Amino acid sequence: MEDLNSNPYHEVFTRQKANQFKIGNSTYKERIKKLDALKTALEVNYKQKIREAMYADFKKPFLETDLTEIYPVLTEIKFAKNNLKSWMKDQKVDTPLALLGASSYIVYEPKGVCLIISPWNFPINLTFGPLVSAIAAGNTVIIKPSEMTPNASKVMADIVKDLFQDDEVALFEGEVEVSENLLKLPFNHIFFTGSPQVGKIVMKAASKHLTSVTLELGGKSPTIIDDSANLEKAVEKLIFGKFTNAGQTCIAPDYVLLQDTLEEKFKSLFKEKIKTFYTDNAEASESYCRIVNAKHFERLTGYIEEAKHNTSTIVSGGASNSSDHFIEPTLVFDAPEDSKLMQDEIFGPILPVKTFTSLQEPVDYINSKEKPLALYIYSKSSKNIDFIISNTRAGSGCVNHNLLQFLNHNLPFGGSNNSGIGKSHGFFGFEAFSNKRAMMKQHTMGATDLLTPPYTNFKQKLIDLTLKWF
Ligand code: NAD
């Protein structure tokens, strides 16, 4: 058994553990106050610093930072504020007649000391979003943001320090080693957002203490476009979904399965619309961000090099500039199935398209792979939409759009199996950070009191009657 006392984070962990009942017994109003403080930090005090940090990390445009980093956390806070009172209330449930004399209810109790490990691609959103749910549910929290976006991590560290004592919320910057050490501690819940590969490491570490996990993972999210779709609108939305954040989005459309009759029209619409979004020269566009680091830049340009040397056709884009990790929005047709583009999660601005003749083909293709985090459909045919939804499996999706499912806090957000375990956002996030404690309260003598030993014939008859009628 490893000695946890030598773990660099054990001391803070122990103080959070000691503080968990004070935090857990906080009132609705006290929790709202903390959420309000976070709101003010994001909306006012640190807004410009967040924008500058994101620009320094990967040239993310200020407007895109407002839209995809700050705004989703603010709406998560607003939603929690509007609903927290009812979420925190004990939830009455029916009690069967056989248990007459008792009442039953569910207590949403805090899990306790929680760990949030977040990725680099939307660092503010995917760190503070889960933090809102953890605070709403009354937990103490240790956060480990990604080492790949150090400027964003630094601002978040400043915000956390500004708003919380470290026996309530603490943030540790640093390399993977920090996560590895944190994962040795017996947390009550781990909320991890990142790749399926690291998700497995997290789940294995959690199993040592039987810590519950929420795993928000990734994978290849397909888009199907059939011949009934409004193709112009589909291409516009697809470009928005794929090239926002330069494709470094977990729910970005990874590849397209396109009805073959649409191929030529799709290619020309793509070339036209990409210019509308990012001009003739995406490198000079203020609206287009960069790849996060050299490692990912080389991985992605490797896909383009591979496409130049196999049966693929690069229909649009393909250029890159290593000096600031720029990769042009790139459209590729006919990538072979064994190419990296069709096997790996792309997580960058390269869009492969595969054509199909009958709708069974994309369904079979999707089902031959891991369950995706998102599946998008562009179609005007309800029959086709229903067919695709009922014959595939995915964490989430949109019909005739993409990404937007993330922004509705009434919807659970998360994957399925390889793309994730558990859900987040709104009530589902509150639920992820809560234990549903099942309670029964006995008010009067109950029917079950008649069934204790010694077991007589009369009691046998009573049980037979109960099983028959209740
Ligand atoms: P990652 O899995 O490499 O890293 C995520 C976090 O885990 C980082 O904080 C990192 O420091 C830590 N980490 C890395 N290796 C570790 C290890 N061996 N042990 C312990 N911790 C470790 O993911 P990433 O590159 O930051 O993000 C990209 C991935 O995340 C993609 O697969 C994407 O689809 C997925 N993602 C999913 C969601 C979602 O909500 N489902 C959102 C964003 C990103």
Boltz pocket constraint, residues with backbone or C-beta under 6 A from the ligand:
constraints:
  - pocket:
      binder: B
      contacts: [[A, 117], [A, 118], [A, 119], [A, 120], [A, 121], [A, 122], [A, 126], [A, 144], [A, 145], [A, 146], [A, 147], [A, 174], [A, 175], [A, 176], [A, 179], [A, 180], [A, 183], [A, 193], [A, 194], [A, 195], [A, 196], [A, 197], [A, 198], [A, 199], [A, 201], [A, 215], [A, 216], [A, 217], [A, 218], [A, 219], [A, 249], [A, 250], [A, 251], [A, 345], [A, 347], [A, 373], [A, 414], [A, 415], [A, 419], [A, 420]]
      max_distance: 6.0
